Amino acid sequence: MKNKCIFTSVKKMNDISDLSKDELIVEVMQLQHRLSMLEKMVFGPKHERFIPASDNQLTLEMAVESSAEQVVKITEVPAHKRVEVKKKEKFHPGRNPLPSSLRREEIILEPSEDVSDCVCIGEEISEVLEVKAAEFFVKRTVRKKYARKNEEGIAIASLESRVIDKGIAGSSVLAMLIVSKFIDHLPIHRQIAIFKRISVELKYNTVLDWSNQSLNVLIPLYDLLKKKVFEGGYIQADETTLKVLDNEKSGSAHQGYLWAYRNPIEKLIFFEYQPGRGKSGPAELLRNFKGHLQTDGYGANDQFSIRSEIEVLNCMAHARRYFKEAEDNDKVRAEYVLTEIQKLYSIERGIKELSVEEKYRVRQEQSLPVLKALGHWMIEQYPQVTPKSAIGKALEYSIKRWKELSRYVNNGHLQIDNNQVENDIRPIALGRKNYLFAGSHESAQRIAMIYSLLGTCKAYGINPHEWLTKVFEEIPNRKVNNLEDLLPQNFISNM
């Protein structure tokens, strides 16, 4: 191993010795940029919004909470200036009231002294949030049997179909298993430990079978949601990784991908599992799609640009990140672009509540001139920078895609970036840290299905446990062509 490292080091030294002076400068710049990016990943802030520096704003080497103190007087002293600082009271918005839907247990307290001669003039109420452990109960269905006259058989009420025929798990328990795993990110063995604390002992394989069978009955709803997502005419797409156990691979998990597609107009989200990140997966899924497709700059999406029935948009947030990364390489150029992009986002925040027609009008009047000027500026600047530098790569990325990056201003329905679909992907990243991998390619597709349905629940502010409970109660007794009211976006709470 030691000899291998020495050989690698010698090879790198020989490679460097073959470089010219200009190439060495570029190599050093790239290494410095990579080091800078690593430091930002480890020590830097997580937010992405660019805040331009003001010429008349004082800067300090360490961060302070500006709203917490205010300079009120500066006194001249022979040796120095003394600054008196007065603490400013922080604004407290008040405590949020406890939900009115919660059951109240009322305790009435009377004064310890005799108040028989007093007149009650009011009362003071204080509320404290309490909790009881989850209650498991047994729902017993009793069907009475009657013997018909003349020995014509027995009369008995029919039993409705259930998700797990002859199983002991009711709809609310199955819903709890799914929500706990995919929203609260609790693997099955942790859920079993929770059940055990309240005297319900279950076997791992039993709970796993319950979970798989309950997910299987959701497939018709998933297929219906897919149809609704892609018939809207505007989708945003992105992808994330998912490790999958594969019998054909020994010693390591397969790197699979969950492709996310969001209908931002109807607030619907759809995930599909693919074993790879190639073009074939999205090509097949979007074979009949017509409308606007918004993606990042990944090459697998370039195939849609040549289809006349699809108009491709790119994500401004992705372009912006390249310039954020280039700040240490070329601060002047990078901050100029970040400032101009910030103007575009400021316009978007201002028109958020406007109608589609008004958004289009404001974008044409305010955003379009900024985009045109910035696009011309980038083309002028690109010959003046090193192509392989961070700022060179940032400019190249945007120049190649500027038409697609600017296209959102031509339609009030369209959005400036893909951030919403990226937010839809985040729960998957949390889930990966807990259940680590999918047990098979089939399990990975089930994961894609449940994240689609639960993601739509989240978009509509629906209680996922309540929705799943109703679905598990009703779907076994429904026909496939009568499921639309069970979709998350059509769900009406009974609470």
SULUR-V84432 format. One record per pair of residues at least 6 apart in sequence whose C-alpha atoms are under 7 Angstrom apart, sorted by sequence separation. I is the first residue (numbers start at 1). GAP is how many residues later the second one is. If there is no record, write none. Layout:
i: (I	I)
gap: (GAP	GAP)
//
This chain:
i: (75	76	147	148	180	181	195	262	263	304	305	386	387	408	438	485	74	75	147	148	246	262	274	305	327	385	408	457	74	75	146	147	245	246	261	262	326	327	351	408	74	145	146	244	245	261	73	74	145	146	192	243	244	260	261	324	382	454	73	145	243	244	260	323	72	144	243	244	259	260	71	72	143	242	243	258	259	382	71	72	143	241	242	258	259	70	71	189	241	242	258	323	471	69	70	241	242	257	258	69	70	240	241	257	293	297	378	69	70	239	240	256	257	291	292	293	294	295	296	320	68	69	239	240	256	257	290	291	292	293	294	295	296	68	239	256	257	290	291	292	293	294	295	379	238	239	279	294	378	68	238	278	296	237	238	344	237	236	237	235	236	235	236	375	235	234	235	460	232	424	457	456	178	229	177	229	371	453	174	174	229	174	229	229	368	226	364	363	164	360	360	163	360	360	359	357	356	233	234	235	236	237	238	334	356	233	234	235	236	237	230	233	234	235	236	329	330	329	326	326	323	323	322	319	319	316	314	315	313	314	312	313	313	316	317	315	316	315	315	295	294	262	260	273	273	272	273	272	271	271	271	271	236	270	238	269	237	236	269	269	268	267	258	267	244	245	243	244	245	246	242	243	244	245	244	244	244	222	215	185	187	186	187	182	185	220	221	221	179	179	52	37	50	176	175	50	175	175	33	172	171	171	171	163	162	163	162	161	161	30	29	26)
gap: (6	6	6	6	6	6	6	6	6	6	6	6	6	6	6	6	7	7	7	7	7	7	7	7	7	7	7	7	8	8	8	8	8	8	8	8	8	8	8	8	9	9	9	9	9	9	10	10	10	10	10	10	10	10	10	10	10	10	11	11	11	11	11	11	12	12	12	12	12	12	13	13	13	13	13	13	13	13	14	14	14	14	14	14	14	15	15	15	15	15	15	15	15	16	16	16	16	16	16	17	17	17	17	17	17	17	17	18	18	18	18	18	18	18	18	18	18	18	18	18	19	19	19	19	19	19	19	19	19	19	19	19	19	20	20	20	20	20	20	20	20	20	20	20	21	21	21	21	21	22	22	22	22	23	23	23	24	25	25	26	26	27	27	27	28	29	29	29	31	31	31	32	33	33	34	34	35	35	36	37	39	40	40	41	41	44	45	46	49	49	50	51	51	52	53	55	56	57	57	57	57	57	57	57	57	58	58	58	58	58	59	59	59	59	59	61	61	62	64	65	68	71	72	78	79	89	90	90	91	91	92	92	94	100	100	101	101	102	103	123	124	159	161	171	172	173	175	176	177	178	180	181	182	182	183	183	184	185	186	187	188	189	190	192	193	193	194	194	194	194	195	195	195	195	196	197	200	227	231	246	247	248	248	249	249	260	262	266	285	286	287	288	288	289	290	292	293	294	296	297	298	301	302	309	311	313	314	315	316	359	360	363)
//
